[in-house]
Amino acid sequence: MIALLQFCPDDPAGDFQEQAERALRLLAERPGFVRGSVGRATDDAGSWLLFTEWESVGAYRRGLGGYQVKLHATPLLSQALDRPSAFEELLRIEPDGSETARTSDRADDADWTGR
C-alpha cells in the first residue's frame, strides 16, 4: 500500500521540512512500515510530498494510530492537500526486470502473483 501526501505549506521557508522528517521518522517506527521519503517539487519550492509504503492497508491505518504519531505527526499530516492519498500497488518492477503483479483489493482475488 502506498500513501502519497502532498503539501503546500503557508511558509515553505519555515520548518516544514524538519516537521515532515520527524513525522516520517515516527511513521518508520511503526510495524508494517516498508519505506518512505520526504521530497520537494523541483519546479515549485513550495510544493512538498510525503511518500510512505506499507505492508497493507491495515498496517497503514494502525501506523497512523500510534500514540507518538498522533501526538507529533498528525498535526502536520492534517495539513495535507485534500486529494486521494492511499493507493494499492498493482505492479512492481525491480531494477533486474523482475515483475510482481497483484490484482486489486477491490476484486475478489487479492493474491500476489509473480510474472
Rosetta blueprint (number, residue, H / E / L):
1 M L
2 I E
3 A E
4 L E
5 L E
6 Q E
7 F E
8 C L
9 P L
10 D L
11 D L
12 P L
13 A L
14 G L
15 D L
16 F H
17 Q H
18 E H
19 Q H
20 A H
21 E H
22 R H
23 A H
24 L H
25 R H
26 L H
27 L H
28 A H
29 E L
30 R L
31 P L
32 G L
33 F E
34 V E
35 R E
36 G E
37 S E
38 V E
39 G E
40 R E
41 A L
42 T L
43 D L
44 D L
45 A L
46 G L
47 S L
48 W E
49 L E
50 L E
51 F E
52 T E
53 E E
54 W E
55 E L
56 S L
57 V H
58 G H
59 A H
60 Y H
61 R H
62 R H
63 G H
64 L H
65 G L
66 G L
67 Y H
68 Q H
69 V H
70 K H
71 L H
72 H H
73 A H
74 T H
75 P H
76 L H
77 L H
78 S L
79 Q L
80 A L
81 L L
82 D L
83 R L
84 P L
85 S L
86 A E
87 F E
88 E L
89 E L
90 L L
91 L E
92 R E
93 I E
94 E L
95 P L
96 D L
97 G L
98 S L
99 E E
100 T E
101 A E
102 R E
103 T L
104 S L
105 D L
106 R L
107 A L
108 D L
109 D L
110 A L
111 D L
112 W E
113 T E
114 G E
115 R L
